[in-house]
Amino acid sequence: MNTSGMLRGYLAKVMDAESFFFHVVNCMEKQLADWGSDTLLLFNWDKKDDHVSGLFIIDGFSHTVLLTKQMIQELQIQAPYALDQVLWEALMEDGLILKESSYIYKAFM
C-alpha cells in the first residue's frame, strides 16, 4: 500500500477525530488486504461514550482495542501516523506479525 506523509499530515490537521480515526482504520484494512489477510474491522464510535471499542478479525483471530476519544485526538495532534502506530502495536502485542511496507515504515519511523 502506498501512502503519502504530506497528505496524511494535511488530513490530520483538517479532519475531526472521528473521521481521522476511520481513515486510519481504513488504511489498516487496506494494508491487511494487500498482505492477503482475510480481515473484518468493527468499531463503535458512540457519540455519548468517551471510549471507542474495536474488534479486528484477521485470518480468523480476533483482536480487541479500546481507546479513549481524548487519546485519539492527542495522537492525531502528536504526529500524522501516531494513531496508526498505537493500533498496530496493540495488534502486535496480541500476536500479529507485521510484514514490510512503505505504510508500516511511515507508521513506525
N, C-alpha and C positions, 0 to 999 in steps of 0.2 A: 504494500500500500504506500503510495506517495503522499507526503504531507508537506505543507509549506509553513515554516515557522513564522514568516511575516504575516501570512493570512491568519494563523492561529492567534498571534498576538493581537491583531485587529479584532477578531471575534471575541477574545477575552475582555477587551475593553468596551465593546458596544453591546454585547448580549446580556440579558438579565441572567441571573444564576440558574434558573430552571432551564432556559433554552440552552445555555452553555453546557450544563450537565448532560442534557440529552444529546447534544452534539458530540461530546466526548464519548458517551456510551455508544453512539452510532459509529464513531471511528473505531472503537474497540471491537464492535461486532464485525465491521468490515475487515479488520486485521485478522480476526479469528477465522473468518470465511476464507480469506486469502491463504491462510495456513491449512485449509481443508478441514477445519473443525466444524462439527455439527453443533450449532450454537442457538440458544434461546436466551435472551436477556429480558428480564421483567423487573420493572421498578415502580415504586409507589411514591409519587410526589403529591402528597395530600396538602392542600393549601393551609389546613388547620393544624398540621403537625410540624414540629420543629425538626423531625428526623425524616430521612429518605432511606427506605429499605429497598434492597435489591436482591435479586436472585439470578445468578449466572448458571445456566445449564450448558455445560461444554462437554461434548462427547459422552453424554450420559451421566456426568458427575455434576453435582450441584454445589455451588459456592454462594454463600450469603455475604452481603455487605450492608453495613448500617453506618450512615454518615449523618451529621447534623447539617442543616442548611447553612448555618454560620460557618462551618468548616469548609463547605463547598465554596462559599463566597470568598473566604480568606485565601483558599488555594487558587481561585480564579484570579485574584488580585496579585498574588505572590509571583506567579510565573505562568505562561501560557499552557505548559504541559504538566504543571504540578498535580492537578487532579488526576490526570492520566496515570502518573507515576504512583500515586497513592492507591488507585484502583488496581493497577497491575501488580503492585506489591502485595495487596491483600489476596489476590488470586495465587501468587507465587507462594505465599505463606500457607495456602491451602493445598499446595501440591502441583499447581500448574507450572509447566516448564515452558518458558518463552523461547521463541526462535528469533533469529536476527531479522531486522527490517529497518528501513530508514525511520519509520514511525517509532519503533521501540527505541532506537538510538536517540531520537529527539526527546522522547519521554524521560530518558534516564541520563541525559547529558548535563 
